[in-house]
């Protein structure tokens, strides 16, 4: 998967290319790419994680022949506001400070990933690629 891994917080879309290769005949049932916020926080002695999908793109199935390659381009809208983990920490000024303090008090952290899953027929563990996104202001 090729995409820009540094994204501005104000960005409203993400695009890139997914390259799928096959060493043998294979039936690809679907390809899904999504942007996910992973929010981790502490509640008492327990660490909890919540995941929020900020965007999703999918492509229908197709056949692959031996030693073949297929490039799929994706271009999808997304919004950081769909996530719930960082709450006020994405605001500016005093609201940003309050959000950061609240998250620090909860031992909270937020990270973002872009993931691609290729659903292949007769394969027990579908290929998954996940890359960390860096958010810039």
C-alpha positions in Angstrom: 0.0 0.0 0.0 1.3 3.4 -1.0 -0.1 6.6 0.5 1.1 9.7 2.2 1.6 8.7 5.9 1.8 12.3 7.2 -1.7 13.9 7.1 -2.8 17.3 8.2 -5.6 17.3 10.8 -7.6 19.5 8.4 -7.4 16.9 5.6 -10.7 15.6 4.3 -9.6 12.8 2.0 -6.9 10.2 1.6 -5.7 8.5 -1.6 -3.1 5.9 -2.6 -2.5 2.7 -4.4 -2.8 -0.9 -3.2 -0.7 -3.4 -5.1 -1.7 -7.1 -4.9 0.5 -9.8 -6.2 -0.2 -13.5 -6.6 2.1 -16.5 -7.0 -0.8 -18.8 -8.0 -4.4 -18.7 -9.2 -6.5 -16.9 -6.6 -10.0 -15.6 -6.3 -10.0 -12.2 -4.4 -13.4 -11.8 -2.9 -12.9 -8.2 -1.8 -10.4 -5.5 -0.9 -11.1 -3.1 2.0 -9.1 -0.1 3.1 -9.9 1.9 6.1 -8.6 4.7 8.3 -8.9 3.9 12.0 -8.5 5.8 15.3 -7.2 3.6 18.1 -7.9 5.2 21.5 -6.3 3.6 24.6 -7.1 4.7 28.1 -6.9 3.5 31.7 -10.0 2.8 33.8 -8.8 1.8 37.3 -6.2 -0.9 36.9 -7.5 -1.9 33.4 -6.3 -0.6 30.1 -9.1 -0.3 27.5 -9.0 0.3 23.8 -11.7 1.7 21.5 -11.4 1.7 17.7 -13.3 4.2 15.4 -13.4 3.9 11.6 -12.9 7.3 10.1 -13.2 6.2 6.5 -13.6 3.0 4.5 -13.1 2.1 0.8 -13.8 -1.2 -0.8 -13.3 -2.9 -4.2 -15.3 -5.9 -5.5 -13.7 -9.3 -6.1 -11.6 -10.4 -9.1 -9.4 -13.3 -10.3 -5.6 -13.4 -10.1 -3.4 -15.5 -12.3 0.0 -16.9 -11.4 2.7 -14.3 -11.1 0.3 -11.5 -11.7 0.0 -8.0 -10.1 -3.0 -5.7 -9.8 -2.9 -2.1 -8.8 -6.0 -0.6 -7.2 -6.2 3.2 -6.7 -8.3 4.5 -3.8 -9.5 8.0 -3.0 -11.9 8.4 -0.1 -13.2 11.1 2.1 -12.7 11.0 5.9 -13.0 13.2 8.9 -11.0 13.2 12.1 -14.2 14.5 13.8 -15.7 11.0 13.4 -13.3 9.7 16.0 -14.2 10.0 19.7 -10.9 9.3 21.4 -9.2 12.6 21.5 -12.4 14.6 22.2 -11.2 18.2 22.8 -7.5 17.6 22.2 -8.0 18.3 18.5 -9.3 21.8 19.2 -7.2 24.9 19.3 -6.4 27.3 22.1 -7.7 26.6 25.6 -10.0 23.8 24.5 -6.9 22.0 23.1 -5.2 22.4 26.5 -8.2 21.1 28.4 -8.5 18.1 26.1 -4.8 17.2 26.4 -5.0 17.5 30.2 -8.0 15.3 30.4 -6.4 12.7 28.2 -3.2 12.8 30.3 -5.2 12.3 33.5 -6.8 9.2 32.0 -3.5 7.9 30.8 -5.0 8.1 27.3 -3.3 7.9 23.9 -4.6 8.1 20.4 -3.0 6.7 17.3 -4.2 6.5 13.7 -3.6 3.7 11.2 -4.5 3.0 7.6 -5.2 -0.7 7.0 -5.9 -2.9 3.9 -7.5 -6.3 4.1 -7.6 -8.6 1.1 -10.2 -11.3 1.4 -9.0 -14.3 -0.6 -11.1 -17.4 -1.1 -9.8 -20.6 0.6 -7.2 -18.7 2.6 -7.6 -19.1 6.4 -5.7 -15.9 7.3 -6.4 -13.0 4.9 -3.5 -10.7 4.2 -3.6 -7.5 6.2 -1.3 -4.4 5.9 -1.5 -1.7 8.6 0.6 1.5 8.5 0.8 4.2 11.2 -0.4 7.7 10.2 1.3 10.7 11.5 -1.0 13.7 12.1 0.4 17.2 11.5 -1.3 20.4 12.5 
